[in-house]
Every structure is written in C-alpha cells, then in structure tokens.
C-alpha cells in the first residue's frame, strides 16, 4: 500500500491517507470526470498505466478526489499544483509516476 502522510509539528500528530493514483484530464479516456486507474509496482517504486491518450491536458490524482493531486511539469510534479500537464501527440502511452516529494516527484511518458 501507498500512503500520503502529513505531519503537524505543533500538535505532534501524523495523518496517513491510503492513496490509489490515477490519471484524469481532457487527454484521458475518462476526461475530467473519471480517473484512469494506475497500478503500483514495488520493484520499480512507481505507479504506471498503459492507455490511449488524445491531445489535451492531464494530471494525477489520488482516490478519485482532488484532495491529493499532482501537477506541474513531467520533470517536476508538485502537490496540489494548479498547472496541468500537456500532451500534444495522441497515441498509446505507458505513463509512470514516481512520487517522493515536491523536489523529486516526476513522471515519464513513453509512446508505444
């Protein structure tokens, strides 16, 4: 399982939310209404999916909710960033999401 952790140093509390990631956006099959589920691979420490994409925008979100989402750029994804990623070339893609922190999270898109 994969968890999103928040720590409050003032109250000495930790909150853990189980996170299942997916893609959403105009470039995905579900548009902005339905997430495309991704699968976590412990061996590569990434979430991935192979899916058809069209020209448009997309981002990553957890648990089919906007509470936890990632936007920005392919090379630097940022928690709850308002910027969407852009796909200019339609096709079948393998998308891999590598989550760490705001300085190290990124994704790769490989056209099949």
C-alpha positions in Angstrom: 0.0 0.0 0.0 1.0 3.6 -0.6 0.2 6.4 1.9 0.2 10.2 1.9 1.5 11.4 5.2 1.0 14.8 6.8 2.8 15.9 10.0 1.7 18.6 12.3 4.7 19.6 14.5 2.6 21.9 16.7 0.2 19.1 17.8 2.7 16.2 17.3 0.2 14.3 15.1 0.7 12.3 12.0 -2.2 11.7 9.5 -1.9 8.8 7.0 -4.2 8.5 4.0 -4.0 5.4 1.7 -3.5 6.7 -1.8 -4.5 4.9 -5.0 -3.4 7.0 -8.0 -4.9 7.7 -11.4 -4.8 10.0 -14.4 -7.5 12.5 -15.2 -8.0 15.2 -17.8 -9.1 16.0 -21.4 -6.2 13.8 -22.7 -7.6 10.7 -21.0 -10.4 8.3 -21.8 -12.5 9.5 -18.9 -12.0 13.2 -19.5 -12.2 15.4 -16.4 -14.9 13.2 -14.9 -13.4 9.7 -14.4 -9.9 8.8 -13.4 -7.9 6.1 -15.3 -6.5 3.8 -12.5 -2.8 3.2 -12.2 -1.0 0.2 -10.7 1.8 0.4 -8.1 4.9 -1.7 -8.7 7.1 -2.3 -5.6 10.1 -3.4 -7.7 10.3 -0.1 -9.7 8.7 2.1 -6.9 6.3 3.7 -9.3 2.7 3.9 -10.4 2.1 3.0 -14.1 -0.6 2.6 -16.7 -0.6 1.9 -20.4 -3.5 3.7 -22.1 -4.7 5.6 -25.2 -4.4 9.3 -24.9 -5.6 12.2 -27.1 -4.2 15.7 -27.4 -5.1 17.7 -24.3 -4.3 18.1 -20.7 -4.0 15.8 -17.7 -2.8 15.4 -14.2 -2.5 12.8 -11.4 -4.9 12.5 -8.5 -5.4 10.1 -5.6 -8.5 8.3 -4.5 -10.7 9.8 -7.3 -10.6 13.1 -5.4 -9.0 16.5 -5.8 -7.7 16.4 -2.2 -4.4 14.9 -3.3 -3.3 15.7 -6.8 0.0 16.4 -8.7 0.5 18.9 -11.5 3.4 20.9 -12.8 5.8 19.5 -15.4 6.9 16.0 -16.4 10.3 16.6 -14.7 8.9 18.2 -11.5 5.5 17.3 -10.2 4.1 19.4 -7.3 1.5 18.5 -4.7 -1.8 20.3 -5.5 -0.2 22.4 -8.3 -2.8 24.1 -10.4 -0.8 23.6 -13.6 -1.9 20.7 -15.8 0.5 18.6 -17.9 0.0 18.9 -21.7 0.0 16.1 -24.3 0.5 17.3 -27.9 0.6 13.9 -29.7 -2.2 11.4 -29.4 -1.4 7.7 -29.1 -1.0 4.8 -26.8 1.3 5.6 -23.9 2.9 4.0 -20.9 2.9 6.6 -18.1 5.0 6.1 -15.0 4.6 8.2 -11.9 7.5 8.4 -9.4 6.4 10.0 -6.1 8.8 11.3 -3.5 8.5 15.0 -2.5 8.0 18.3 -4.2 11.7 18.4 -5.2 11.9 14.9 -6.6 8.5 13.7 -7.9 8.3 13.2 -11.7 6.7 11.2 -14.4 7.6 9.7 -17.7 5.5 9.2 -20.9 6.6 6.6 -23.4 4.7 6.3 -26.7 4.2 2.7 -27.7 
